[in-house]
Amino acid sequence: MEFAAAFFSFFVLVFGAIIVLLIGLLVLLSRLFAAGGWGALAEHFRAEEQPEGARLNMQQIMVGPVRYRGCVVASSARGLYLKMFIFPFHPPLLIPWYEFRHVEDTTLYWRRAKRLTIGDPPIAHLTVLNDLYERAIQPNLVGRGA
């Protein structure tokens, strides 16, 4: 009986330590990823609420050098809304359409994509697959010369 109690105590201790380490790793990675461009965008374009508009779930985007999967993208008259569910230090963003400065063709993991420069001077670069660009972004940039 004494062995079982000791084993159970050891198991709880190890399991607790693993949980604490995983949470710490998630926080650390989230902060590092935010430094890749999302944090710079959040300083300028933090969203208080999601605007009305077409919402696309589970999108793949790249902000600076960091790729994000499972991003919510919403296109509204006010701008492009981006939200991550997993990373705690990534507040939602609402980037006004007038902040999109330059669009160029590129690839994102062997698929055609667009790389958008945000801000003047540039704050960050946003890379999206062509399908997302054509559905959510391009219609709002027509006539702007971006």
N, C-alpha and C positions, 0 to 999 in steps of 0.2 A: 504494500500500500504506500509506503514511504517513497518507493521508487516512482510510482505513478504520479504522485503529487509533485515530486521534483521534476519529472519529465514534463508535466503540464505547465509548471511555472517557467521552465526553460523555453518551452514552445511559445507561450504567451509573450515572453520577453523578446525572443527572436522575431516573432511575427510583428510585434509592436515596433521594433527597431526597423524592420523592412518597410513598414507603412510610413514611418517618419522619414526615412531616407527617400522613398519614392515621392512624397509630397515636397520635400526639399529640392529634389531634382527637377520636379515640374516647375517650381517657383524659379529656380536658377535658370532653366532653359527659357522660360517665359521672359524673364528679364533680358537675357542675352538676345533672344529673337527680337524683342521690342527695340533694342538698340540698332537693329539692322535697317530701320526705316520707319516702322510703324510708330515708334516713339516720337520721331521727328514730326510725322504727320499728326499725331495726337496733340502735340503742342499747339498746332495751328487749327486743326479741324475736328476736335472732339465733338461727338454728337450727343445731345441730351436725350433725343428720342428718335425712333425710326420714322422717317417721313412716309407719306402716302406715295405709293408707286409700285411698279412691278417688282416683285421679290423673287429672287432666284436663290435657292438653297444649294448647299453642297458644291460650291464653285471652287475651282483651283486658281489661285492668283499668286503672284510673286511681288513682294514689296522689298525693293533693294535686292540683296542677295538671298533673301529668305522666302521659301515657298510655303504657302499655306493651303491646306486642304480643308474642306468643310466650311468654307466661308459663306456667309450670307451677303448677297449683293442686292441692293435695291436701287433702282433708277427712278429719280423724281425730278420735278421741275427745279428743285433747290440744289440738286447735285447727286453725286454718287455716294451711296451709303455702304459701308463695309463693316462687318461684325464677325468676330471670332467667338466661339463658345468655349473652347478648351483652355485658352491661355488667359490667366487672370490679369495680367498686366497689359492687355491689349484692349483699351476702351474702344467702343464703336466710333467710327469716323463718318463724317459727312463732308465730302470734298466738293466745293462749289464748281460748277462747270467752267467758270472763267479762270480757274487755277490750272486747267489742263493746257500746257503750253506747246508740246511737240509730240507727235505720234510717229513711230517708225516701226517697220516690219522687223520681226525677230522670230525666234523659235523658243518654245518652252517644252523641254523634253521631247524633242523631235516632232512637235506639232507646230503649225503656224500660229503666230501670236503677234500682239502689238505691245510695244513698250511705250508708255506714256510718261512724259516729264511733268511733274506737278510743281507749280510755283515758279516764280521768277524773282530772284535767283532760285535754281532748283532746290526743292526741299527733299524730294525722293523720286524714285522711279517705280511705276506700277506696271507689271507685265500681266496681261490677260490673254487667254486663248481667243482666237479670231471669232469663234461663235459667240462668246460672251461680249466681246467688243461690238460686234454687229447688232446684237440684241439689246444691250443695255447702255452702251456708251456712245457709239457713233451717231445715232439719231439726235442726240443732245449737243453734238459738236458741229453739226452741219452748219455751214455758213460762218463759222468762227475762225477758220483757218488754222486750227490746232493740228 
